[in-house]
Amino acid sequence: MVSHYSHRVKTTIALEKDLLDKIDKYNPFPTRKQFLDQACEAYLRELRRRVIDDKLAAACSEAAAEDSAINEEWEAITLESWK
């Protein structure tokens, strides 16, 4: 996925030499900049997925607790007619 930014900001970062060497070795793009753009986008997608997964897990857990409470309430009512 190629992003097209409407506004670019120049920044300077310091990377460990070993990391830069690995980027240079495996970079499939013509420039480091393209590699870093794509790497950042991919990492941000993963972070967004984690946030969504965490929210979904919390919602499921909350719903399960609510279902359990409702089941306990109805179980007693249902068993009354069997006595």
C-alpha positions as CSV (number, residue, x, y, z in Angstrom):
1,M,0.0,0.0,0.0
2,V,1.6,3.2,-1.1
3,S,0.6,6.3,0.9
4,H,0.5,9.7,-0.7
5,Y,1.0,12.4,1.8
6,S,-0.3,15.8,1.1
7,H,2.2,17.4,3.5
8,R,5.7,16.2,4.1
9,V,7.8,17.1,7.1
10,K,11.5,16.8,7.0
11,T,12.9,15.0,10.1
12,T,16.3,13.7,11.2
13,I,16.6,10.5,13.1
14,A,19.6,8.5,14.4
15,L,19.6,4.7,13.7
16,E,21.8,2.1,15.1
17,K,24.4,1.1,12.4
18,D,23.5,-2.5,12.6
19,L,19.8,-1.6,11.9
20,L,20.8,0.6,9.0
21,D,23.0,-2.2,7.6
22,K,20.1,-4.6,7.7
23,I,17.8,-2.1,6.0
24,D,20.4,-1.6,3.2
25,K,20.8,-5.3,2.8
26,Y,17.1,-6.2,2.5
27,N,15.6,-3.0,1.2
28,P,13.5,-3.8,-1.9
29,F,12.8,-0.1,-2.6
30,P,15.0,2.3,-4.5
31,T,15.5,4.5,-1.4
32,R,15.8,4.1,2.3
33,K,13.0,6.7,2.6
34,Q,10.6,4.5,0.8
35,F,11.6,1.6,2.9
36,L,11.1,3.5,6.2
37,D,7.7,4.9,4.9
38,Q,6.5,1.4,4.2
39,A,7.9,-0.1,7.4
40,C,6.3,2.6,9.5
41,E,2.9,2.2,7.8
42,A,3.1,-1.6,8.3
43,Y,3.9,-1.2,11.9
44,L,1.1,1.3,12.5
45,R,-1.3,-1.1,10.8
46,E,-0.2,-3.8,13.3
47,L,-0.6,-1.4,16.2
48,R,-4.1,-0.5,15.1
49,R,-5.0,-4.2,14.8
50,R,-3.8,-4.8,18.3
51,V,-5.9,-2.0,19.7
52,I,-9.0,-3.3,17.8
53,D,-8.3,-6.9,19.1
54,D,-7.9,-5.6,22.7
55,K,-11.2,-3.7,22.5
56,L,-12.9,-6.7,21.0
57,A,-11.5,-9.1,23.7
58,A,-12.6,-6.7,26.4
59,A,-16.1,-6.4,24.9
60,C,-16.4,-10.2,24.6
61,S,-15.3,-10.7,28.2
62,E,-17.8,-8.1,29.4
63,A,-20.6,-9.8,27.3
64,A,-19.6,-13.2,28.7
65,A,-19.8,-12.0,32.3
66,E,-23.2,-10.4,31.6
67,D,-24.4,-13.6,29.9
68,S,-23.3,-15.6,32.9
69,A,-25.1,-13.4,35.3
70,I,-28.3,-13.6,33.3
71,N,-28.0,-17.4,32.9
72,E,-27.6,-17.7,36.7
73,E,-30.7,-15.6,37.2
74,W,-32.8,-17.6,34.7
75,E,-31.5,-21.0,35.8
76,A,-33.0,-20.5,39.3
77,I,-36.4,-19.4,37.8
78,T,-36.4,-22.3,35.3
79,L,-35.6,-24.9,38.0
80,E,-38.5,-23.7,40.2
81,S,-41.0,-25.3,37.8
82,W,-39.2,-28.7,38.1
83,K,-39.5,-28.9,41.9
